[in-house]
Amino acid sequence: MRIGIRTIDDIALLKSREVSESSENIDTRLHLYSTNKLVDSHNDRILNSLPGPLRILEALDKLPETCAGLQISSDSRHTGGLFRKLCLKINCHVMLIRNVLVEHGLVNGALGIVTGFQENNSTCRPKAILVRFDDLALQIWASTEYTGCDGSVPIEMFEARFPLSPKRGTKAVEGSRLQFPIRPIAILKGRIY
C-alpha cells in the first residue's frame, strides 16, 4: 500500500477493520480522516463530550491600515498555524503547535492536559493557559519554575506573522495573529486523533 498499489487482499484486510459511526465503542477506536476539517470535527465532538464549561478564545488579528476590508484566512495553515477560534475545557488534551522553550521540551508536538487558566484582570481573555505536559521531566521542571501551578506550564499567547494576498498590482503586505499556540486533540485510551 505504501507505494500506491493495493491488492485485493489489502482491500479485504482494510474492510475487515472498518466500523460504522453507530458501532459500539466507536470513540475508543483509531480514526483516520482524509482532511483536517474532518479531524477537527472529530476533535470538537470529543471536546464537547467532556464535562465543564467550554472556553472560546478568539484570536487577535492585525492588518496594516492600507488593507482595510481585507479578510484574514480562517484556515490556520495560512495564519502561522494559529486558530481564529480556540475552544478548550479543563481536562481536555492539547498539543503545542509552536516551539516555546526547546531546552525544556516545550516543543511543537508536545502533549498535555489543560489544568486551568491564569486570568487577566484587565480583559476577559486569560493571560495564560495552564497545561500539564505528559513528559515527567517537564512536569518536574515546571514544579520548580512555576510554583503554585502544580507541575503545569503557563502557555502565553504567541504572535505569528504571515503574508496576506494583496490585490493584483499592489505590494505584498504582512498580517499577524495573536493566539495561544495549542490545539485541542482527542486522546482516548492512549491514542491521538
N, C-alpha and C positions, 0 to 999 in steps of 0.2 A: 504494500500500500504506500510506503513512503516514497516510492518513485512514480506514483500516479497510476499504477496498474493494479486493478482489483480482479481477483479470480472469483469464481462462483463460490468457492469455499470461504473466501474473505467476506463476501456479502452475507453468506449464511451465518457466519460467526457473529457479525455485527447485528444482524436481525435477531439472533438468539438473545442478545443483550438489551434489545430495545424494550422500553416500557412506555405505557401511555401516561398522560398527565394525571389520570384518575387512579393510577396504581397505588397500592398501599405503600407507605413509607417513601413516597416519591422524593421528599426533601432530603432523605439520607443518601440518595444515590448520586453518583457523579453526573453532572450535566455538562454537555458540550454544546456550545452555541456558535453559530456562524457569523454573528455580528456583535459589536459592542452594545448595540441597543437591546438585544435580547439578553445579554449578560446583565446589563443594568436593570432591566425589568425583573429578572430573577432575584438579583440582589435587593431590589426595592421590596419585593414581596416578602423576602426573609426578614428584612429590617422592620417592615410593618407588622410582622407577626410577633416581634419582641414586645414585652410589656413596657410600659412607661411612656412618657410624652416624647414626641418627635421634635427635635430642634431643626429648624430650617435656617441655614446660614447663607445669605445672599452675598455674592462676590461684589467687590467694589471695582468697577471698570472705569478706566480713564482714557479719554480720547483727546487728541490735540484740538484746540479751538477751531482749527481750519477744517475739521472733519465733522462739523455739526450735521446730524442726521444719519451718519454712517453707523451701521449696526455691527457690533462685535459678534462673531460667530457663537452659536450656542454649543458647537462641537468642541469639546475640551482638547481635541487633538490640534486645534488651531489657536489655542489660548494658553500655551505652555503647560498643558495637562491639567489645568485648574478648572473646576466646575463652576458654572454660573450659580447653581444652587446646590448646596451640600446638605444632605439630610442625615442626621445622626440621632442615636439614642444611647443612653448609658448602657453599657454591656454589649454594644454592637462591635463586631470585629471590623478592623480597619487596616489599610495598607498605606504606608508612607509612600508618596509619589515623587519625592524630591530628596536629594542628599541634604541633610541638615547638619549633622556632626559626624562625619565619616569616621573619625578616630574613635568614636564611642559606639559605632554600629548603627547610628541613626541614618540609614541609607535607603535609597529608593528600593522598595520591595519589602522593607521590614514590616512585620505583622504584629498587631497588638489589639487591645480592647479598650474602648473609651470608658474611663472611670469617673469622669466628671468634666466640669467646665470652670475655668477661672473667670469669674465675671468681671466686666469692666464697668466701673461705677458711672462713667460718663456716657456710655452708649448701651444699647440693648444687645450689641454684639459681644460675645465673650472675648476676653483678652487672649486666652489660650484654651486649647482642648487638652485635657489630661489623658494620656494614653499609657497603659502598662504594656510594654512590648514583651513578646514571648521569650526573647533572649534573656536568660537568667543573669548573665554578666551585666547586661544593660540595666536590669532591674536593680541590681546591687549598686551599680554606679549612680543610678537615678536616686536611690535612697539617701546617698551621701550628698549628692549635688543639689537635689531639690527636697530639702527636709519638709515634712508635712504633706508630701504628695504620695506617700505610701508606695514608693517604687515606680510611680508613674512619671512621665516626662511631659512638661507643658509644651505643646506644639503651637507655635505662634503663626500668624498669617505670613504668607510669602508673596512677594510681588514678581510676577512673570511678565516679561516684555515680549512682544511679538509683532511681526509686520502686519499691517492692515492692507486690504485690497483697495487702493485708491481708484478713482475714475481714470479712464484711459487718458493718457497725455499729461497726467499730474505726477508730481514727485511722490515716491514711496514714503509712507509715514508709519509711525510705531504707536501701538496702543499698549495698555498694561491692564493686568487683572490682579487684584489683591484678594487672596483666599487662603484657607488652611490647606496645606499640602498633603491631604489624606483623602482616601476614598473608602466608602463602606464596601465590605466584601462579605459574602456568605461563606461561613465555615461551619460545617456540620460533621460531627464525628471525625475531625481531623482533616477534612478535605476543603480545599479552596475552590470557590466557584467564581 
